Amino acid sequence: MSLAPRKAALAILMDIDQSGQTLDRLMDRFHRANELDRRDESFVTAIVYGVLRWRRRLDWITSKVSTTSLDRMDPLVVNILRMGLYQIVFMDRVPNSAAVNTSVDLAKVLKKKWLTGFVNGVLRQALRRLPEIAPPSSEADPVQALAMTQSMPEWLVERWVRQFGQQEAAALCETCNRIPSLTLRTHTLKIDRQTLMRQLQPLAKAIRPSIYTPEGIILDGLKGDLFSSDAFEQGGFQVQDEAAQAVGHLLAPQPGQDVLDACAGLGGKTAHIAALMNNSGRITAMDRVDRKLQQLMQEMRRLGIDIVTPQTTDLESDDMPKNTQAFDRILLDAPCSGLGVIRRNPDAKWSRTPDDIQHCARRQKQLLFHLAPRLKPGGVLVYAVCSTEPEETNAIITLFLSEFPKFVMDDRPPDLPPSLSPLMDPQGWLQTSPHRHATDGFFAVRLRRQETL
């Protein structure tokens, strides 16, 4: 294998550290622009995601074998060491000699001879001393030990230990570091699940129906390009986790209704809503980023959906027109910390802070309070976030219900597929967790506006 895929992986890791862009956006740009073959592309993905998942543990190893502290190293050197160590510790198919030599070659771009010697020395020292490098003592500091062993931020581990207890928090951390399966949602306006599974069978080592949602398909070990398949070109599916699919069913839109997808993004849930409505009715897809809505409409065309109208709107603006009682259904898939999806977006582990959770909670409250008057009496509003943090979930709903007495929690909707019952919390909301359900971590609640108070 040439040095090109490692150079590409290093460039992405540096962009994440320096540009503030998300891993999703950077990987999307890489897949569109690179000229690598499929094998090299897969190697880049493995290195980037692997380094981000295990960054703290890799830095711990470096700190034990280097006399120079990480904060005194050039950021490029830090990422070269992370990449080299990740190949040594986690990639059995890469010979240790290749991991060291290619890391040294990457360091040569800095044109400082002593740095190539430094990288070589640190990695060879790590090879010799790996068996004796022990994690922190779990007896002395169980949070630090868990954070180091599972490569998580200490502040997040501390939160999860308080929320779930030590044992369950450890299971959650471990699950967040596993490579998740790829989950698709069958686009039922075009094809049924069994037919789609037969079409996709040659492209995966394993394929099976999802557990909770009636449209889901789970694939492992892709053998071909899913997005060049006839099934994709003909609008047969979208990539969507089961937890996100469950949100659409909780909303339960009906054909002919007026529906608002308030933070539509790129349209994953918009398309699911349209399919549940049998492409009959009206969907207003709102977002404050016009570029996202343009991509959304392109996706609707691929899927053969013609009931969606895009609307660029800043829902957080205090002077936003209220347009009261206009919709039968409203979905607020609110901007959030994203801590429920870090197994898919491991960069969030290192970019998020405790302050971000508080900031997101303030935005979520404002969005929910602004949207509530737009719902017709008897209508349903679903609030959803890809987070299980209390400030973004039950605390928001408790506050909302105290301020909006015309709304009640519709905790056991009759139109919910029975297969989703295991995801419903005893308190009446839908809550999923990676370690409990093998899905992303989601929270969603169905709120009904009463006809009369």
C-alpha positions, -999 to +999 in steps of 0.1 A: +000+000+000+013+034-009+017+064+014-013+082-002-041+068+020-021+076+052-015+111+039-053+115+033-061+102+068-036+126+083-051+155+064-086+147+077-074+143+113-056+177+110-087+193+095-108+180+124-084+195+149-080+229+132-111+237+111-139+228+135-157+210+107-175+177+116-162+143+106-193+137+085-187+167+063-149+160+060-155+124+051-182+133+026-158+158+009-130+131+009-152+105-007-163+129-034-129+142-043-103+114-037-089+092-065-080+062-043-093+027-050-119+011-028-093-007-007-074+024+001-106+044+008-116+017+033-081+020+049-085+058+053-119+054+069-105+027+093-076+049+104-096+081+108-124+066+128-101+043+147-078+072+158-108+093+169-124+064+188-092+055+207-074+089+208-072+092+246-058+057+250-033+063+222-022+095+238-018+077+272+006+053+255+026+081+240+028+099+274+043+067+289+071+063+263+080+099+253+100+123+274+083+152+255+048+160+267+020+160+241+012+197+246+047+205+235+046+185+203+036+198+169+000+188+163+010+171+131+035+149+150+008+141+176-016+128+149+012+109+131+020+092+164-017+084+170-020+069+135+011+048+140+001+036+174-035+028+162-020+005+135+003-012+160-024-017+187-056-023+168-047-033+131-034-068+131-032-069+093-006-041+093+029-053+102+044-033+130+074-024+108+051-009+082+032+011+109+065+026+121+082+032+087+051+049+071+048+071+102+084+081+098+078+088+061+048+110+070+070+130+095+094+138+067+070+164+053+080+186+082+116+186+067+132+184+102+154+154+104+153+152+142+115+148+141+117+117+119+140+103+145+117+113+173+087+096+157+107+065+150+120+064+186+086+069+202+069+042+182+097+017+186+098+024+224+060+018+224+065-015+206+089-026+233+070-014+263+033-020+254+029-051+275+040-032+307+019+000+301-010-004+325-042+018+327-048+039+358-060+020+389-098+015+390-097+014+428-080+047+432-100+065+405-127+045+388-138+073+365-103+081+353-096+044+348-128+039+327-121+071+307-086+059+298-094+023+291-124+031+269-109+064+255-136+087+267-136+123+281-136+121+319-164+146+322-187+124+301-178+092+319-185+110+352-220+120+339-228+085+327-216+069+360-240+092+379-268+085+354-264+047+350-240+035+376-204+022+371-212-011+355-237+002+329-216+032+322-187+009+313-210-011+290-222+021+273-186+033+268-175+000+254-205-001+229-197+034+218-163+023+206-176-006+185-180-002+148-217-001+143-236-020+116-250-001+086-287+004+090-310+013+060-347+023+059-366+007+030-383+035+010-417+018+009-431+041-018-407+023-041-401-012-028-409-036+001-383-048+026-380-084+015-375-075-022-348-049-012-330-074+010-328-098-020-314-071-042-288-060-017-277-095-006-247-097-030-233-064-016-229-076+021-215-105+040-246-105+063-280-088+059-310-091+082-342-073+090-342-048+119-356-057+153-378-027+161-389-010+129-408-026+100-387-010+073-352-014+087-324-035+072-291-041+089-259-049+069-225-060+079-193-065+059-201-045+027-185-061-004-195-035-029-205+001-034-240+004-020-245+039-035-238+028-070-264+000-068-296+000-089-316-001-056-301+032-045-303+049-079-340+039-081-348+054-047-351+021-028-335+031+005-319+057+027-293+052+054-311+057+088-306+041+122-335+022+138-338+048+165-343+076+140-368+054+121-388+050+153-392+087+156-412+088+123-435+061+137-440+080+169-452+110+149-476+087+129-485+112+102-516+103+081-522+107+044-537+141+035-524+159+066-504+191+069-470+183+085-441+204+096-406+189+097-391+218+117-354+211+116-354+190+084-316+190+077-309+167+048-343+151+048-339+116+063-370+119+085-388+141+059-387+112+035-399+087+061-428+110+070-437+112+033-436+074+029-459+070+060-483+095+044-482+075+011-470+107-006-504+123+000-508+156+019-484+185+025-450+185+042-432+218+050-395+211+054-379+239+074-342+246+081-322+278+085-295+265+061-306+269+025-278+246+013-293+217+033-327+223+019-314+222-016-298+188-009-331+177+007-351+185-024-326+167-046-330+137-023-368+139-025-365+138-063-344+107-061-371+091-039-400+102-061-416+124-033-435+154-045-454+166-014-425+185+002-421+223+002-388+237+015-388+268+036-356+286+049-366+298+083-347+307+115-370+291+141-350+307+169-358+342+158-381+360+183-398+379+154-406+347+135-442+348+123-463+325+145-487+312+118-507+296+147-526+263+145-515+255+109-503+219+112-517+185+121-483+171+129-450+188+139-417+170+142-390+189+161-358+169+156-339+195+176-302+204+174-285+187+203-252+176+217-252+145+195-238+124+224-262+096+215-245+090+182-208+091+191-203+055+180-210+069+145-194+103+151-165+098+174-152+133+168-180+145+190-163+130+220-135+155+218-153+185+204-182+186+230-180+201+264-204+202+294-213+238+284-225+226+250-252+205+267-265+236+285-263+257+253-282+230+234-309+228+261-315+266+258-319+263+221-342+233+224-365+251+248-367+281+225-375+260+195-401+240+212-418+270+227-418+288+193-433+258+175-461+248+199-485+275+188-483+263+152-500+230+161-538+225+155-560+215+185-559+177+186-526+177+167-494+158+176-459+173+181-429+150+185-398+164+202-367+143+194-330+145+201-300+122+194-290+125+230-299+109+263-286+136+285-313+147+311-309+184+304-318+178+267-346+153+273-370+149+302-360+183+317-371+200+285-404+182+285-411+188+322-406+225+317-426+226+285-457+209+300-456+233+330-456+263+306-481+249+280-511+234+299-530+227+267-504+200+258-503+165+273-479+136+268-495+110+245-475+081+261-492+051+245-503+060+210-526+034+195-510+037+161-475+027+173-461-005+158-460-032+185-424-039+177-415-004+191-430-012+225-396-023+240-382+012+233-409+030+252-399+041+287-423+035+316-426+073+319-441+075+284-413+085+261-392+067+236-356+062+247-329+041+231-293+034+241-265+018+221-257-007+249-293-017+255-308-018+220-278-018+196-292+015+182-281+051+184-290+069+216-323+088+210-350+104+231-384+113+217-418+122+232-452+125+216-472+156+228-508+162+219-526+195+219-559+191+236-591+201+218-602+221+248-585+229+281 
